[in-house]
Amino acid sequence: MTASLRDAPAIAFGDVIGAKFAICFVALGTGALIAPLPFDLRGHQAEAPRRVKT
C-alpha cells in the first residue's frame, strides 16, 4: 500500500503478486493437512528406459 503512495508501481505490483502466491500456498497447505491425497510408494518404482534394437 505504501509503495503505491510513494510512486513505486513495480514494488506495489510485486507485493500484490507475492500476496496472491502466499494465499494460494496457504490454502493448498491447509487442504493438504485436512485431507491428504492417498499415495502408495510401493507400487511406483522407477524403471530404466529400454533400448529398442533396430
C-alpha positions as CSV (number, residue, x, y, z in Angstrom):
1,M,0.0,0.0,0.0
2,T,2.7,2.5,0.9
3,A,4.7,1.6,-2.3
4,S,1.8,2.8,-4.4
5,L,1.6,6.0,-2.4
6,R,5.4,6.6,-2.9
7,D,5.0,6.3,-6.6
8,A,6.8,2.9,-6.9
9,P,4.4,0.8,-9.0
10,A,6.9,-2.1,-9.6
11,I,7.2,-2.7,-5.9
12,A,3.4,-2.4,-5.4
13,F,2.9,-5.0,-8.2
14,G,5.4,-7.3,-6.7
15,D,3.6,-7.1,-3.3
16,V,0.3,-8.0,-4.9
17,I,1.8,-11.0,-6.8
18,G,3.6,-12.2,-3.7
19,A,0.5,-11.9,-1.6
20,K,-1.5,-13.9,-4.1
21,F,1.1,-16.7,-4.1
22,A,1.2,-16.7,-0.3
23,I,-2.6,-17.0,-0.1
24,C,-2.6,-19.9,-2.7
25,F,0.1,-21.8,-0.9
26,V,-1.6,-21.4,2.5
27,A,-4.9,-22.6,1.0
28,L,-3.1,-25.6,-0.6
29,G,-1.2,-26.4,2.5
30,T,-4.3,-26.3,4.7
31,G,-6.2,-28.5,2.3
32,A,-3.3,-31.0,2.3
33,L,-3.3,-31.1,6.1
34,I,-7.1,-31.6,6.3
35,A,-7.4,-34.3,3.6
36,P,-4.0,-35.5,2.2
37,L,-4.1,-37.3,-1.1
38,P,-3.6,-41.1,-0.8
39,F,-0.4,-42.3,-2.4
40,D,1.3,-45.7,-2.3
41,L,5.0,-45.6,-2.8
42,R,5.3,-49.4,-3.1
43,G,3.6,-49.5,-6.5
44,H,5.7,-46.8,-8.1
45,Q,9.2,-47.9,-8.8
46,A,11.4,-46.2,-11.3
47,E,12.4,-48.2,-14.3
48,A,15.3,-47.7,-16.6
49,P,14.2,-47.0,-20.2
50,R,14.7,-49.9,-22.5
51,R,16.6,-49.6,-25.8
52,V,14.9,-50.7,-29.0
53,K,17.2,-52.6,-31.2
54,T,16.9,-51.9,-34.9
